[in-house]
Amino acid sequence: MSVFALGLNHTTAPLDLRGRFTFAPEQLSSTLHGFKARLKRANEVAIVSTCNRTEVYVGADQALVEPTVDWLAAVGGVAAQTLRNHAYVLEGSSAARHAFRVASGLDSMVLGEPQILGQLKQAVREADSAGTLASQLFEDLRDTRVLFVGAGDMIELAATHFAARTPKAMAVANRTLDRGEKLAARLGAEAIRLAELPARLAEFDIVISSTASSLPIIGLGAVERALKQRKHRPMFMVDLAVPRDIEPEVARLSDVYLYTVDDLSAV
């Protein structure tokens, strides 16, 4: 999947034109749904809208750039060519670099201003809530069981996100049980020992791992046995560790969706 960004800002478009494409926070959800209804081949979409810019980030191939221009022009009530005259399109790594420049205030009218980072986070939250940010393996996270391996900052951030979706069950596995128990208590989750992992793996639909181990702690054989016990119900696994916590061969299993740090950066 490729990514592109379509936008206009204070350097490319006059105030009156920018005003036609400004979305209030309460409009974002319905606008995102309207986009997905119009462009069904788009995998993901998020909209950043401030007084000085409107940007649409789309997870789709280049073929959807022009339809996205047509959609945004219609939303703003202007001719598509008018929008093209004042808009920019960035693809792949250029779109990612631009997003980081926006988030850090380097692309703002007031250089380095901090408010834009909060606005960008809000855009991600709105897209996530509207169900347009990520293709989902599970229809409802409330029906899933989630395992967090590790108890550091990365796991705490991920766990907080998942806890807000109220999954059916959560567990924290950590080498040091005391630290795992403290995080589990904050989340209302179960704390388990790392040594229990091979025997318990089959219970979980989602596995998020980030430890400081120098060697993988979740091996191919353990995952194969877990899938057999699960009767090949799919597992979603995210390995946030460097070096890896999950053996790379796991990605070859047909019933596992494994993502690493590199995969997430590509998205």
C-alpha positions in Angstrom: 0.0 0.0 0.0 1.2 3.5 -0.8 0.4 6.8 1.0 -0.2 10.2 -0.4 -1.0 13.6 1.1 -3.2 16.2 -0.7 -3.3 19.6 0.9 -3.4 23.4 0.7 -1.9 25.8 3.2 -1.0 29.4 3.9 1.9 29.3 1.3 -0.2 27.9 -1.6 -3.8 29.2 -1.2 -5.4 32.5 -0.2 -7.4 32.8 3.0 -10.8 32.8 1.3 -10.0 29.5 -0.5 -8.6 27.9 2.6 -11.7 28.8 4.4 -13.8 26.6 2.1 -11.9 23.6 3.2 -11.8 24.1 7.0 -13.5 21.3 9.0 -14.6 21.8 12.6 -13.8 18.9 14.9 -17.4 17.8 15.0 -17.5 17.6 11.2 -14.5 15.3 10.8 -16.2 12.0 11.5 -19.0 12.5 8.9 -16.5 13.9 6.4 -14.3 10.8 6.8 -17.2 8.5 6.3 -18.3 10.5 3.2 -14.8 10.1 1.8 -14.8 6.3 2.4 -18.3 6.0 0.8 -17.1 7.9 -2.3 -13.6 6.3 -2.6 -14.1 2.7 -1.5 -10.6 1.6 -2.7 -8.9 3.8 -0.1 -7.6 1.7 2.7 -7.1 4.5 5.2 -7.7 8.3 5.5 -7.1 11.0 8.0 -7.8 14.8 7.7 -5.8 17.6 9.3 -7.7 20.8 9.3 -6.6 24.1 10.9 -7.0 27.8 10.0 -3.8 27.7 7.9 -4.1 24.3 6.3 -6.2 21.4 5.2 -4.5 18.1 4.4 -6.0 14.7 3.5 -3.7 11.7 4.1 -4.8 8.7 2.2 -3.5 5.1 2.3 -4.0 4.1 -1.4 -2.2 3.9 -4.7 -1.5 6.9 -7.0 -4.6 6.1 -9.0 -6.8 7.7 -6.3 -5.1 11.1 -6.3 -7.3 12.6 -8.9 -10.5 11.2 -7.4 -9.4 12.6 -4.1 -8.9 16.0 -5.7 -12.4 15.8 -7.2 -13.9 14.8 -3.9 -12.2 17.6 -1.9 -13.1 20.2 -4.5 -16.8 19.1 -4.4 -16.8 19.3 -0.6 -15.4 22.9 -0.8 -17.7 23.9 -3.6 -15.0 24.9 -6.0 -13.9 23.7 -9.4 -11.4 20.8 -9.3 -9.0 22.9 -11.4 -9.1 25.7 -8.9 -8.1 23.3 -6.2 -5.3 21.8 -8.3 -3.9 25.3 -8.9 -3.4 25.8 -5.1 -2.9 22.3 -3.8 0.1 20.0 -3.4 0.4 16.3 -3.6 3.1 14.4 -1.8 3.6 10.6 -2.0 5.4 7.9 -0.1 8.4 9.1 2.0 7.8 12.7 0.9 4.3 12.5 2.5 5.7 11.1 5.7 8.5 13.7 5.8 5.9 16.4 5.3 3.7 15.0 8.1 6.7 15.2 10.5 7.4 18.8 9.5 3.8 19.7 10.1 3.8 18.0 13.5 7.0 19.7 14.6 5.8 23.2 13.5 8.4 23.5 10.8 5.7 24.0 8.2 3.7 26.5 10.2 3.2 30.2 9.6 4.7 30.7 13.1 7.8 28.5 13.0 7.8 25.9 15.8 4.4 26.6 17.2 3.3 23.7 19.4 -0.5 23.7 18.8 -0.2 21.9 15.5 1.0 18.7 17.1 -2.1 18.5 19.2 -4.2 19.1 16.1 -2.4 16.3 14.3 -3.0 14.0 17.2 -6.7 14.9 17.1 -6.8 14.1 13.4 -5.5 10.7 14.1 -8.0 10.1 17.0 -10.9 11.2 14.8 -9.8 8.9 12.0 -9.4 6.1 14.4 -12.8 6.7 16.0 -14.4 6.8 12.6 -12.8 3.5 11.7 -10.9 5.0 8.7 -7.4 4.9 10.0 -6.5 1.2 10.0 -7.9 -1.9 8.3 -9.1 -4.1 11.1 -8.7 -7.8 11.4 -11.3 -8.0 14.2 -14.7 -6.4 13.8 -14.9 -5.5 17.5 -12.0 -5.2 19.9 -14.4 -5.9 22.7 -14.5 -9.5 21.6 -10.7 -9.9 21.7 -8.1 -11.0 24.2 -4.9 -9.0 24.2 -1.5 -9.9 25.6 1.2 -7.4 26.3 4.7 -8.8 26.6 7.0 -6.4 28.5 6.1 -3.5 30.9 8.1 -0.6 29.6 7.0 2.7 28.2 6.1 1.4 24.7 3.9 -1.3 26.1 2.3 1.1 28.6 1.3 3.4 25.7 0.0 0.5 23.6 -1.9 -1.0 26.6 -3.5 2.3 27.4 -4.8 2.6 23.9 -6.2 -0.9 23.9 -7.7 -0.6 27.4 -9.8 2.3 26.1 -11.4 -0.1 23.6 -12.4 -2.4 26.5 -11.3 -5.8 25.1 -12.7 -9.0 26.6 -9.5 -9.7 28.5 -6.0 -8.4 28.8 -2.8 -9.8 30.3 0.7 -8.5 30.9 3.7 -10.9 30.7 7.0 -9.6 32.0 10.2 -11.1 33.1 10.0 -9.2 36.4 6.6 -10.2 37.8 6.4 -7.2 40.2 6.6 -4.6 37.4 4.2 -6.6 35.3 1.7 -6.7 38.2 1.9 -2.9 38.7 1.0 -2.3 35.0 -1.7 -5.0 35.0 -3.3 -3.5 38.1 -3.6 -0.1 36.4 -5.2 -1.7 33.4 -7.4 -4.2 35.2 -5.5 -6.9 33.5 -4.0 -10.3 34.5 -0.2 -10.5 35.3 1.5 -13.6 34.1 5.1 -14.8 34.2 7.1 -14.8 31.0 7.8 -18.5 31.5 4.1 -19.1 31.1 4.0 -17.6 27.7 4.3 -20.8 25.5 1.4 -22.4 27.4 -0.8 -19.4 27.4 -0.2 -18.0 23.9 -3.2 -19.7 22.3 -5.6 -17.7 24.5 -4.9 -14.4 22.9 -6.1 -12.9 19.6 -3.7 -9.9 19.8 -0.1 -9.9 21.0 2.0 -6.7 21.4 5.6 -7.2 22.5 8.4 -4.9 23.4 11.1 -6.1 25.7 14.8 -5.5 26.1 15.7 -9.2 25.4 18.7 -9.7 23.1 17.0 -12.9 21.6 13.5 -13.6 20.4 11.2 -14.7 23.2 8.3 -15.8 21.0 9.4 -18.5 18.6 8.0 -20.1 15.5 7.2 -23.4 17.2 5.3 -21.7 20.0 3.1 -19.8 17.6 2.5 -22.9 15.5 1.3 -24.8 18.6 -0.9 -21.9 19.6 -2.5 -21.7 16.1 -3.2 -25.4 16.3 -4.9 -25.0 19.6 -6.9 -22.0 18.3 -8.0 -24.2 15.3 -6.3 -21.6 13.1 -8.3 -18.6 14.2 -6.0 -15.7 13.2 -3.6 -13.9 15.5 -2.6 -10.2 15.2 1.0 -9.7 16.4 3.0 -6.4 16.7 6.7 -6.7 17.6 7.9 -3.2 18.8 11.3 -4.5 20.0 14.7 -3.9 18.6 16.2 -6.5 18.3 13.1 -8.6 17.6 11.0 -10.3 20.3 9.2 -12.5 17.7 11.1 -14.7 15.3 10.7 -13.3 11.7 9.6 -16.8 10.4 6.3 -16.3 12.2 5.3 -13.9 9.5 5.2 -16.8 7.0 2.3 -18.5 8.9 -0.9 -18.0 7.0 -3.0 -17.3 10.1 -0.7 -14.7 11.6 -0.6 -11.0 10.8 2.8 -9.9 12.2 4.0 -6.3 12.1 7.4 -5.0 13.1 8.7 -1.5 13.8 9.7 -1.2 10.1 6.2 -2.2 9.0 4.7 0.5 11.2 7.1 3.2 10.0 6.1 2.3 6.4 2.5 2.7 7.2 
